[in-house]
Amino acid sequence: MKILIADDSRVMRQIVTRTLRQAGFDGHELVEASDGAQAAAMADSEKPDLIISDWNMPEMTGIDVLRKLRAAGNNVKFGFVTSECTDEMKSAAESAGSAFFIVKPFTAEQFDEVFSPILG
């Protein structure tokens, strides 16, 4: 599977990548976006099977990326790995079609639990 990791922090993208590997999800093709606009563009050009997105990013927030993709008919599996967690954010994510919501800091065990049904 191809996985798009969208986060404005290069270090956080690396941490997500490392945690995916620690959770046993090696062998997937990983691509990265450094802001929301790039993530939206790469969702079209790269055709990922899964998007793991930060909530707050420059150019376009993660929730705006998700809403844009859904409005365009793109039903890629999409979810959030974010440091913020409010009931409103979770509700907005679910309403927009988010498949998961992981709060930082996270563990390989959490990734395993969330991504096993998606990545197999």
N, C-alpha and C positions, 0 to 999 in steps of 0.2 A: 504494500500500500504506500501511497505517497501522503506524507503528512506535512502540512504547512504550519510552522510555528511563527506566530505574529506577536512581537513584543518590541517596544522601542529600546529596551535594554539588551545589548549584546550578551552581557553576562547572564541575564535571566534566560535568554534563548539557549545558551550553553547549559544552564542548570536544567532546563526542561529536557533538553536532549540527553544529558547524562542520566536524569531520573528515568526517562523512558528506557534507556539501556539497563539501568539497575533493576527496573521492574520486569525485565526480560523481553522487551520489545525491540530487539536488534533486527537488522535486516530490512527495515523499512526505509524508503527514500525520504529524506528530510530536506525541506526547503524552508527558507526563512524570509520574513518580511519585517522591516524595521519601523513601519508605521501603518496606520489603518488604510490609507489610500493604496499603499503598495500591496497590502494584504488583499484588498478587494480586487486589484488588478491581477494579482497572481492567482486568485481563486479562479479567474477566467482563463488565464494563459497556462497555468500549470495543472489545472484540473485535479487538485488534491482530493483524496478520499476522506481526509479528516483535517479540520482546522482547529488548532489550539491557540486561543487568542487572549491577550491581555485585554482588560477593559479600557484603561486609559492609555491612549496613544496619540501622538501628534497627527495632524491632518484629518483623521477620522477615528472616532472611538470604536472599540470592538463591537458594541451593540449596534452602532450605525453600520458597520461592515455587515453584520449578520442581517440586519433589516434590509440592506441594499441587495444582498444575495437572495434573500427570500422573495423580495419584490420582483427580482429578475427571474424567478423560477428555479434558482439554484438550491437544491436540497442537500448539499454536502453536509456531512456530520460536522457540527460546529459546537464548540464549548469554550468556557472561560477558565483561565488560570489567572487569578487576580488577587491583589492584596486587600481589596475592599470587598466588604460583604454586608450588604443591607438587605432587608426583606424586599425593599423596592427593587433593588438590582436583581435579585433572584427572580422576582416576579416578572420583571421586564425581560430577563433572559429566557425564561420559560415561555412567556407569551410570544416571543420572537422566534422560538423554535430551537433554543439551545438544548443540546443533548446532555450537558454536564456543567457543573460550576465547582471548581476546585479553588480553595482559598490558600494563599501563601501564608506561612511556609507549608510545603507539602512533603509527602514521603513517597518512596517507591511503592509502599504498600497501598497507599491511596491511588496511585497511578494504576497499579495492577487491578485494583477493584473497579475503577472507572473504565479503564481501557480494554480490559479483557473481553467484555462483550462486543466491543467495537472492532478491536484488532485481532481477536482470536487467540 
